[in-house]
Amino acid sequence: MIPSLLASSSSLLLTSALAGAAVLALAPRAWQRLSLSRAKHRSLTGHSRMAQRVARLLPGYAYDEQRFFACDDAPAEVLARRRAGFHALAGQLGERHARSIAWTDALRSGLSDLQFTGAYRVPFPFSPYLRQHLKLGSVGTGTHGVSLTDLDGQTYEDLTGSYGVNLFGHDLYKRTIAQGAAMVADFGPVLGTLHPCVADNVARLQAISGLDEVSFHMSGTEAVMQAVRLARYHTGKRHLVRFCGAYHGWWEDVQPGPGNPLPPRETYTLQDMSERALQVLRQRKDVACVLVNPLQALHPNRAAPGDSSLVDGSRSAHYDRAAYTRWLQQLREVCTERGIVLIFDEVFVGFRLAPGGAQQYFGVQADMVTYGKTLGGGLPVGVVCGKRALMKRFREDHPADICFARGTFNAHPYVMGAMSALLDHLALPATQALYEDLDAKQDRRAAALNQRLAQAGVPVRVANLSTIWTVSYTQPSRYHWMFQFYLREQGLLLSWVGTGRLIFSLAHTDEDFERISERFVAAAQAMQADGWWWQAPGQTNKGIRRGMLKEMLGRLV
């Protein structure tokens, strides 16, 4: 009996000891997992798998004419003003830009890009009715300075920025492309063999980036892909860290939420400007690199703003240079401590912030930096600059262990020629002088426009990160997205994301800005007069979102 009890007790003790050891062994992993969950943004922005599931469940539906004008239950008098204003606006644009609209309509069925941008210009329930009755042209025949002319000869103030390319004004890029083409004309479009101008481009990019080596690619997306591949290759780790809302191209690992048909794999999407995110980086041993898009300084933890997602008035933006600088410094310290590769994705911001890019502007040196957009002098390009130890694509001691990356059009002579001309322009004292008070000038302009908007009594405001601006609203509404069409009627051309992006160039003078401001305010006053900003008593952004959720759930039944 006693031996049996002793054996049983020993067994229990051994089982308890093993269980305790298992708990202790699992505790660090459980804590890491908990820390990772806490470091993600609380919204769907920070939970890519859940965001994908929700996106697949979201029902598609379209408002009829009555609901299009009255989804906020506005009174009859307001609905009459909206209808009259909408059809007057559609008529004015249709008459003024008839040839451009006809050309765009004829091309749309054969160009999937136009189908996508047209469908996602406004929140989806409004889109079908809007596309049927209010049409826009997407064609231009000429540019000059800061303006663009369409097929009808109508001239716009160009605030598209060519997706960020246009930093110095249209005329400069025409000139750099022409100069670059002349530089390589005798060589022609030879691939593989390099034109002599490549050596000068490399030397200047080394000086600008403060890094050892350079590789050329065909786009910013491709450059980011290669930077991440190299980081994984040299660290032997698989995971990358990106931050909520940041855009790094359209490939799978950096776009793990809606828009990507594949589930996220080796990607951690963490909360921007968060001590919890830093804690994850300190704890984990599987992180190869951290990707930073400095554009997020304008709207941390929020996706790039666009009018297709402007369902209420809660969109906001605010830039705090000191706070974002501290964040980048903290990232730099943690990455250095943990042997994590810090990558600055400057494809969009490029040289908008300083002649040396975001690294110079924030005073933080990355391990790798990617460029694109304006660096090509108007032609497409992607560039990776990095430390020598990170840029090597092969191992001498293991010749089959390589990190392959080539591209048919890498270092294309005409692109390299245009880049050389752009870098020449960037180095001019007159160009460097443009940056001396750039932030102050843009901030003054934004403040002046906000003051005019407030005096006009319209619920519109702007915020900016240097030359990159966005529009927000001071009251709840389901119709803020209509503002982009009133701006178009006033001759202000925006990209397809609408008021999410107003991109100025360094060529915009005070006179240009005064003209743009007048038109901007006039557009807001016209929209207000047409009743779109009518507000029901007690209406809130939360109430709007709850109403939309109820509406969508009703469609699922």
Stockholm file with secondary structure:
# STOCKHOLM 1.0

chainA/1-557         MIPSLLASSSSLLLTSALAGAAVLALAPRAWQRLSLSRAKHRSLTGHSRMAQRVARLLPGYAYDEQRFFACDDAPAEVLARRRAGFHALAGQLGERHARSIAWTDALRSGLSDLQFTGAYRVPFPFSPYLRQHLKLGSVGTGTHGVSLTDLDGQTYEDLTGSYGVNLFGHDLYKRTIAQGAAMVADFGPVLGTLHPCVADNVARLQAISGLDEVSFHMSGTEAVMQAVRLARYHTGKRHLVRFCGAYHGWWEDVQPGPGNPLPPRETYTLQDMSERALQVLRQRKDVACVLVNPLQALHPNRAAPGDSSLVDGSRSAHYDRAAYTRWLQQLREVCTERGIVLIFDEVFVGFRLAPGGAQQYFGVQADMVTYGKTLGGGLPVGVVCGKRALMKRFREDHPADICFARGTFNAHPYVMGAMSALLDHLALPATQALYEDLDAKQDRRAAALNQRLAQAGVPVRVANLSTIWTVSYTQPSRYHWMFQFYLREQGLLLSWVGTGRLIFSLAHTDEDFERISERFVAAAQAMQADGWWWQAPGQTNKGIRRGMLKEMLGRLV
#=GR chainA/1-557 SS CHHHHHHHHHHHHHHHHHHHHHHHHHHHHHHHHHHHHHHSCSSGGGCHHHHHHHHHHCCCCCCCHHHHHHTTCCCHHHHHHHHHHHHHHHHHHHHHTHHHHHHHHHHHTTCHHHHHHHHTSSCTTTHHHHHHHSCCCCCCSEEETTEEECTTSCEEEECSGGGGTCSSCHHHHHHHHHHHHHHTTTTCSCCSSCCTHHHHHHHHHHHHHTCSEEEEESSHHHHHHHHHHHHHHHHCCCEEEEETTCCCCSSGGGCCSTTCSSCCCSEEEECTTCHHHHHHHHHCSCEEEEEECGGGGSSTTSCCCCGGGCCSSCCCCCCCHHHHHHHHHHHHHHHHHHTCEEEEECTTTTTSSCTTHHHHHHTCCCSEEEECGGGGTTSCCEEEEECHHHHCCEETTEEEEECCCCCTTTTCHHHHHHHHHHHHHHHSHHHHHHTTTHHHHHHHHHHHHHHHHHHHTCSEEEEEETTEEEEEESSCCSCGGGHHHHHHHTTEECCTTGGGCEECCTTCCHHHHHHHHHHHHHHHHHHHHTTTTCCCTTCCHHHHHHHHHHHHHHHHC
#=GC SS_cons         CHHHHHHHHHHHHHHHHHHHHHHHHHHHHHHHHHHHHHHSCSSGGGCHHHHHHHHHHCCCCCCCHHHHHHTTCCCHHHHHHHHHHHHHHHHHHHHHTHHHHHHHHHHHTTCHHHHHHHHTSSCTTTHHHHHHHSCCCCCCSEEETTEEECTTSCEEEECSGGGGTCSSCHHHHHHHHHHHHHHTTTTCSCCSSCCTHHHHHHHHHHHHHTCSEEEEESSHHHHHHHHHHHHHHHHCCCEEEEETTCCCCSSGGGCCSTTCSSCCCSEEEECTTCHHHHHHHHHCSCEEEEEECGGGGSSTTSCCCCGGGCCSSCCCCCCCHHHHHHHHHHHHHHHHHHTCEEEEECTTTTTSSCTTHHHHHHTCCCSEEEECGGGGTTSCCEEEEECHHHHCCEETTEEEEECCCCCTTTTCHHHHHHHHHHHHHHHSHHHHHHTTTHHHHHHHHHHHHHHHHHHHTCSEEEEEETTEEEEEESSCCSCGGGHHHHHHHTTEECCTTGGGCEECCTTCCHHHHHHHHHHHHHHHHHHHHTTTTCCCTTCCHHHHHHHHHHHHHHHHC
//
